[in-house]
Each structure stands twice: as structure tokens, then as C-alpha cells.
């Protein structure tokens, strides 16, 4: 069974640009969550989608947004990038409540 | 607000030297406490879920325990391949579905041969 797939693996952007990250969950998983991981703050919850609806949202500015498609694939978008947005962005899918299966992440560097 | 504090931040052990990692938490109604392992360049990998005080779970050299305020991850006779960052997370009990996990910053474990 294929795991959670995130693309791209690495991304370099400049301040002010926008970026879109993609996540394909494990087949059959309808919940997709996104987390930001930095050395200083650790893993922080961004948002969670279930059946194309955002059910939970973390404390991030509106520049961070996401969506989920009918096939459960998800994308997250960050507009007007700032230096502080440099981080590992992790996607996780879930079948059972709480037991998350993570992808390898997208390492975003903002210059 | 839910809080998770892990200690120590980093731990170095010799192969075979048993030890424990600590996870202290405050949450308004605990639904579950989770342990994950993260290797460099990879996403976290699920290890255990604990639901109530007194519960214990084991997997190979790892054993997780839970009290009302903290959880311990005991590592017995570790091997170099156990080197990783171990993350603890809590999920709050709430009305309706809530998949949000609040993570600690992790403990970086290094096991020397």
C-alpha cells in the first residue's frame, strides 16, 4: 500500500512569491492534515480537511490556505512568502482518529 | 491551550544502556496521547497511542506508559538504529471530530555503538 506522497520534495522561493504544495493521501484515507515543522517551534498544526471540507484550522495567518479534492488529494498554498515561512511542510492522512500517517514533507526555503 | 513538554531535548546513550524519555502534558480532556519517531529527512512515523492513565504499550525495545500528567517512553537495551527524534503529541477530547494533534518539540536520541 503506497504511503503519503508529497511533491515537490524541495522548493526554493523568494520573498513575495507564492507557492503550492501537493499531497496524495493513502488510498481510502479521507482526512488530510497539514503541519509546519521548524527547529524552533516544532510541529504546528495548519489545517485539516475531510471530504473536501476544512474541519479544523490552526493559528496561522490567512496567507496559508488549502483545499481538498474529491479524490482526497490536497494542496496547500502560501501567498506573499516571508523569510519565516521557511520550514518543512508535512502532510498526514488518517483513517482512524489521531493515528496520522505522514509523508516525507516538502522542504521550503524562502530567500 | 494544550501544551506538551518533552525532556530531555537531547539524550546520548551507549548501546545497551536503557533510559526513559519524558512527555508532560496539559490538555482539557485527553482523548489520546501519541508517540512518533522521526528520522532525518523523513516525516514522523507512528509508534503508539495511549488513551487512559495506567495504559502501557510495547514494541520491540520500546515501552510507552501514561499517567494523568505525563507519559514515558522507555528504551531497553537500545541499538544504534534506535537513534532518531521521538515526538509526543496529544489530542483533545471534543464534540465532533477533531483530528488536531499538539506536538512537543521532541527528544533527539543518539545511541552510540
Interface residues (C-beta under 8 A of the other chain):
Chain A: X4 X31 X33 X35 X41 X42 X43 X44 X45 X48 X50 X55 X56 X58 X90 X92 X94 X97 X98 X99 X100 X101 X102 X103 X104 X105
Chain B: X31 X32 X34 X36 X41 X42 X43 X44 X45 X46 X49 X87 X89 X91 X97 X98 X99 X100 X101 X102 X103 X104 X105 X106
